[in-house]
Amino acid sequence: MRKFLTALVLIPLGLFFVIFAVANRHLVTVSFDPFNSTYPAVGVTLPLFVVIIAVAILGVVAGGSATWFRQRHWRRAARQHEAEARAARTQLADLRASPAAWRGDPQHLPALTQGSGYGSGGRDKQGATL
């Protein structure tokens, strides 16, 4: 089904590009010399369809790059959350595998991690013992 849908999109798109190329095959000069447009020092003569398709490709690449750079903080946060989840799963597996955790033996239970939200010494923000 996926190949059918891909073909359903790509065949008309390819047909469009071929028709566009045939209709716009005359040559144009792209000048990079702002001072002499009649005889440019730096200029390229190409078919019009090549120029238009190249500009469209450059636009897609520029837009994709801008979006990728703007979303970097979301990707970084996702990596951090994935690492935290992996560490929590590992700690949970260790707790489940530990026989001391099933007996409720407080001397053999693993210590809580530092990021538990409470200060050092097992006290909360107001100083009460936990």
N, C-alpha and C positions, 0 to 999 in steps of 0.2 A: 504494500500500500504506500509505503514511504517513497519508493522509487517512482511510483506512478505520479504522486504529488510533485516530486522533484521534476519529473519530465513535464508535467502540466505547467510548471512555472518556467523552466529553462527553455523549452522549445519556443514559446512565444517571445521570450526575451531575446533569444538568439536571432529569431526572425526579425524582430524590431531592429537589432543592431545591424544586421545585413542590409535591410531596407534603408536605414539611416545612412550607412556608409555609401551605398550606391547613389543615394540622392544628394549627398554632400561631398563628392569626391574632388571638387575643384580645389586648386591650390591657394593657400593664403600665406602671407608672410607675417610671422610673429616677430615683432621688433622689441628689442631690449635697450634701444638707444632713444632716450627721451628728447634729444636735441636735433636729430636728423632722421625724420620719419621717411623721407624719400629714398635715401640710400643709407640704411642703418649699418653701423659698424658691427653690431651684434644682432643678428636676426636669423630666423630659421623659416624655411618655406616647407610647409607640410599640407597634406589634405585637411580640409576643414573638420571632417569627422574624427581624425586623430587628435586634433586640438581640443575638440569638445569632450571626447571621451577621456582624454588625459586630465583635463581640468576637473571632470566629474570624479575621477578616481582620486585625484589629489584632495578634493573636497571631502570625500568619504574618509580618507586616511587622516586628514586634519581634524575632522569632527570626532572620529574614533579616538584619536590620541588625546584630544581635549577632554573627552568624557572619561577616558582611562585615568588621566592625571587628576581630574576632579573627584574621582571615586577612591583615591588611594587611602583616605582615612577609614572608609568602610571596609576595605580589604584588610587593612592593618587590624581593625577591631575584630573582624571575623577570625583572623589568625590567632589573636590573643584569646578570644573566647574559646576557640577550638583547643588551644593548649591548656586552658583552665579546665575545660570539660574532660580532656584526656587525663589530666592529673587527678581530677575528682573520680573518674572511673577507675583509675589505678588504685587510688586510696580506698575506694569502696571494695574493690576486689581483694585488696590486702586485708581489710577489716573482716570481710566475709570468710576469708580463708583462715584467719587467725582463730585457734580454738579458745584463746583467752576471751575473745569478744563474746563467744557463746556462753561461757561460764559466768561472765560478768565480773571477772577478777580485775579490780582496778589497778593492781600493780603491774599487770601484763598488757594492759591496753595501750595502744600506740598514742603518743602525745598529739594533741591537736596542732594544726598548722598555725603559724603566726598570724595569718590574715583572717582570724575569726571575728574581728570587729571589736574585741575587748582589748584593753591594755594589758601590759605585762603583769604577772602575778595573779591572774585570775580575778581581776576586779573590773567592774563596769565603770562607766564614766563618772558616777557619783562616788566611787571608791568603795562600794559595797562588795563584800566577798561573795563570789559565786559558788 
